[in-house]
Amino acid sequence: LLNEGRVASVPGTAYGLSPYFRISTATSEEVLAEAIARINAAVAQVE
């Protein structure tokens, strides 16, 4: 996600939650919406 979508995340394995990941939501809704769009685009490239 960092390389393809420019969104930082933490692997869920760090919290015993594989195969998930964690992101911070401590920002504005506008920034979160952009991050979600970037995550969706990065995942679409993998599929």
Distance bins in CASP14 RR format, pairs under 12 A and 6 or more apart:
PFRMAT RR
TARGET T0000
AUTHOR 0000-0000-0000
RMODE 2
METHOD distances of the structure
MODEL  1
1 7 1 0 1 0 0 0 0 0 0 0 0
1 8 1 0 0 1 0 0 0 0 0 0 0
1 9 1 0 1 0 0 0 0 0 0 0 0
1 10 0 0 0 0 0 1 0 0 0 0 0
1 11 0 0 0 0 0 1 0 0 0 0 0
1 21 1 0 0 1 0 0 0 0 0 0 0
1 22 0 0 0 0 0 1 0 0 0 0 0
1 23 0 0 0 0 1 0 0 0 0 0 0
1 35 0 0 0 0 1 0 0 0 0 0 0
1 36 0 0 0 0 0 1 0 0 0 0 0
1 38 1 0 0 1 0 0 0 0 0 0 0
1 39 1 0 0 1 0 0 0 0 0 0 0
1 40 0 0 0 0 0 1 0 0 0 0 0
1 41 0 0 0 0 0 1 0 0 0 0 0
1 42 1 0 1 0 0 0 0 0 0 0 0
1 43 0 0 0 0 1 0 0 0 0 0 0
1 45 0 0 0 0 0 1 0 0 0 0 0
1 46 0 0 0 0 0 1 0 0 0 0 0
2 8 1 0 1 0 0 0 0 0 0 0 0
2 9 1 0 0 1 0 0 0 0 0 0 0
2 10 0 0 0 0 0 1 0 0 0 0 0
2 11 0 0 0 0 0 1 0 0 0 0 0
2 21 0 0 0 0 0 1 0 0 0 0 0
2 23 0 0 0 0 0 1 0 0 0 0 0
2 35 0 0 0 0 0 1 0 0 0 0 0
2 38 0 0 0 0 0 1 0 0 0 0 0
2 39 0 0 0 0 0 1 0 0 0 0 0
2 42 0 0 0 0 1 0 0 0 0 0 0
3 9 0 0 0 0 0 1 0 0 0 0 0
3 38 0 0 0 0 0 1 0 0 0 0 0
3 42 0 0 0 0 1 0 0 0 0 0 0
3 45 0 0 0 0 0 1 0 0 0 0 0
3 46 0 0 0 0 0 1 0 0 0 0 0
4 38 0 0 0 0 1 0 0 0 0 0 0
4 39 0 0 0 0 1 0 0 0 0 0 0
4 40 0 0 0 0 0 1 0 0 0 0 0
4 41 1 0 0 1 0 0 0 0 0 0 0
4 42 1 0 1 0 0 0 0 0 0 0 0
4 43 0 0 0 0 1 0 0 0 0 0 0
4 44 0 0 0 0 1 0 0 0 0 0 0
4 45 1 0 0 1 0 0 0 0 0 0 0
4 46 0 0 0 0 1 0 0 0 0 0 0
5 23 0 0 0 0 0 1 0 0 0 0 0
5 34 0 0 0 0 0 1 0 0 0 0 0
5 35 0 0 0 0 1 0 0 0 0 0 0
5 36 0 0 0 0 0 1 0 0 0 0 0
5 37 0 0 0 0 1 0 0 0 0 0 0
5 38 1 0 1 0 0 0 0 0 0 0 0
5 39 1 0 0 1 0 0 0 0 0 0 0
5 40 0 0 0 0 1 0 0 0 0 0 0
5 41 1 0 0 1 0 0 0 0 0 0 0
5 42 1 0 1 0 0 0 0 0 0 0 0
5 43 0 0 0 0 1 0 0 0 0 0 0
5 44 0 0 0 0 0 1 0 0 0 0 0
5 45 0 0 0 0 1 0 0 0 0 0 0
5 46 0 0 0 0 0 1 0 0 0 0 0
6 31 0 0 0 0 0 1 0 0 0 0 0
6 34 0 0 0 0 1 0 0 0 0 0 0
6 35 0 0 0 0 1 0 0 0 0 0 0
6 37 0 0 0 0 0 1 0 0 0 0 0
6 38 1 0 0 1 0 0 0 0 0 0 0
6 39 0 0 0 0 0 1 0 0 0 0 0
6 41 0 0 0 0 0 1 0 0 0 0 0
6 42 0 0 0 0 1 0 0 0 0 0 0
7 21 0 0 0 0 1 0 0 0 0 0 0
7 22 0 0 0 0 0 1 0 0 0 0 0
7 23 1 0 0 1 0 0 0 0 0 0 0
7 24 0 0 0 0 0 1 0 0 0 0 0
7 27 0 0 0 0 0 1 0 0 0 0 0
7 31 0 0 0 0 0 1 0 0 0 0 0
7 32 0 0 0 0 0 1 0 0 0 0 0
7 34 0 0 0 0 1 0 0 0 0 0 0
7 35 1 0 1 0 0 0 0 0 0 0 0
7 36 0 0 0 0 1 0 0 0 0 0 0
7 37 0 0 0 0 1 0 0 0 0 0 0
7 38 1 0 1 0 0 0 0 0 0 0 0
7 39 1 0 1 0 0 0 0 0 0 0 0
7 40 0 0 0 0 0 1 0 0 0 0 0
7 41 0 0 0 0 1 0 0 0 0 0 0
7 42 1 0 0 1 0 0 0 0 0 0 0
7 43 0 0 0 0 0 1 0 0 0 0 0
8 21 0 0 0 0 0 1 0 0 0 0 0
8 22 0 0 0 0 0 1 0 0 0 0 0
8 23 1 0 0 1 0 0 0 0 0 0 0
8 24 1 0 0 1 0 0 0 0 0 0 0
8 27 0 0 0 0 0 1 0 0 0 0 0
8 35 0 0 0 0 1 0 0 0 0 0 0
8 38 0 0 0 0 0 1 0 0 0 0 0
8 39 0 0 0 0 0 1 0 0 0 0 0
9 15 0 0 0 0 0 1 0 0 0 0 0
9 20 0 0 0 0 1 0 0 0 0 0 0
9 21 1 0 1 0 0 0 0 0 0 0 0
9 22 1 0 0 1 0 0 0 0 0 0 0
9 23 1 0 1 0 0 0 0 0 0 0 0
9 24 0 0 0 0 1 0 0 0 0 0 0
9 25 0 0 0 0 0 1 0 0 0 0 0
9 35 0 0 0 0 1 0 0 0 0 0 0
9 38 0 0 0 0 0 1 0 0 0 0 0
9 39 0 0 0 0 1 0 0 0 0 0 0
9 42 0 0 0 0 0 1 0 0 0 0 0
9 43 0 0 0 0 0 1 0 0 0 0 0
10 16 0 0 0 0 0 1 0 0 0 0 0
10 17 0 0 0 0 1 0 0 0 0 0 0
10 18 0 0 0 0 0 1 0 0 0 0 0
10 20 0 0 0 0 1 0 0 0 0 0 0
10 21 1 0 0 1 0 0 0 0 0 0 0
10 22 1 0 1 0 0 0 0 0 0 0 0
10 23 1 0 0 1 0 0 0 0 0 0 0
10 24 0 0 0 0 1 0 0 0 0 0 0
11 17 0 0 0 0 1 0 0 0 0 0 0
11 18 1 0 0 1 0 0 0 0 0 0 0
11 19 0 0 0 0 1 0 0 0 0 0 0
11 20 0 0 0 0 1 0 0 0 0 0 0
11 21 1 0 1 0 0 0 0 0 0 0 0
11 22 1 0 0 1 0 0 0 0 0 0 0
11 23 0 0 0 0 0 1 0 0 0 0 0
12 18 1 0 1 0 0 0 0 0 0 0 0
12 19 1 0 0 1 0 0 0 0 0 0 0
12 20 1 0 1 0 0 0 0 0 0 0 0
12 21 1 0 1 0 0 0 0 0 0 0 0
12 22 1 0 1 0 0 0 0 0 0 0 0
12 23 0 0 0 0 0 1 0 0 0 0 0
13 19 0 0 0 0 1 0 0 0 0 0 0
13 20 0 0 0 0 1 0 0 0 0 0 0
13 21 0 0 0 0 1 0 0 0 0 0 0
13 22 0 0 0 0 0 1 0 0 0 0 0
14 20 0 0 0 0 0 1 0 0 0 0 0
14 21 0 0 0 0 1 0 0 0 0 0 0
14 22 1 0 0 1 0 0 0 0 0 0 0
15 21 0 0 0 0 1 0 0 0 0 0 0
15 22 1 0 0 1 0 0 0 0 0 0 0
16 22 0 0 0 0 0 1 0 0 0 0 0
21 39 0 0 0 0 1 0 0 0 0 0 0
21 42 0 0 0 0 0 1 0 0 0 0 0
21 43 0 0 0 0 0 1 0 0 0 0 0
23 31 0 0 0 0 0 1 0 0 0 0 0
23 32 0 0 0 0 1 0 0 0 0 0 0
23 35 1 0 0 1 0 0 0 0 0 0 0
23 36 0 0 0 0 1 0 0 0 0 0 0
23 38 0 0 0 0 0 1 0 0 0 0 0
23 39 0 0 0 0 1 0 0 0 0 0 0
24 31 0 0 0 0 0 1 0 0 0 0 0
24 32 0 0 0 0 1 0 0 0 0 0 0
24 35 0 0 0 0 1 0 0 0 0 0 0
25 31 0 0 0 0 1 0 0 0 0 0 0
25 32 1 0 0 1 0 0 0 0 0 0 0
25 33 0 0 0 0 0 1 0 0 0 0 0
25 35 0 0 0 0 1 0 0 0 0 0 0
25 36 0 0 0 0 0 1 0 0 0 0 0
26 32 0 0 0 0 1 0 0 0 0 0 0
26 35 0 0 0 0 0 1 0 0 0 0 0
27 33 0 0 0 0 0 1 0 0 0 0 0
27 34 0 0 0 0 1 0 0 0 0 0 0
27 35 0 0 0 0 1 0 0 0 0 0 0
27 36 0 0 0 0 0 1 0 0 0 0 0
28 34 0 0 0 0 1 0 0 0 0 0 0
28 35 0 0 0 0 0 1 0 0 0 0 0
29 35 0 0 0 0 0 1 0 0 0 0 0
29 36 0 0 0 0 0 1 0 0 0 0 0
30 36 0 0 0 0 0 1 0 0 0 0 0
30 37 0 0 0 0 0 1 0 0 0 0 0
31 37 0 0 0 0 0 1 0 0 0 0 0
31 38 0 0 0 0 0 1 0 0 0 0 0
32 38 0 0 0 0 0 1 0 0 0 0 0
32 39 0 0 0 0 0 1 0 0 0 0 0
33 39 0 0 0 0 0 1 0 0 0 0 0
33 40 0 0 0 0 0 1 0 0 0 0 0
34 40 0 0 0 0 0 1 0 0 0 0 0
34 41 0 0 0 0 0 1 0 0 0 0 0
35 41 0 0 0 0 0 1 0 0 0 0 0
35 42 0 0 0 0 0 1 0 0 0 0 0
36 42 0 0 0 0 0 1 0 0 0 0 0
36 43 0 0 0 0 0 1 0 0 0 0 0
37 43 0 0 0 0 0 1 0 0 0 0 0
37 44 0 0 0 0 0 1 0 0 0 0 0
38 44 0 0 0 0 0 1 0 0 0 0 0
38 45 0 0 0 0 0 1 0 0 0 0 0
39 45 0 0 0 0 0 1 0 0 0 0 0
39 46 0 0 0 0 0 1 0 0 0 0 0
40 46 0 0 0 0 0 1 0 0 0 0 0
40 47 0 0 0 0 0 1 0 0 0 0 0
41 47 0 0 0 0 0 1 0 0 0 0 0
END
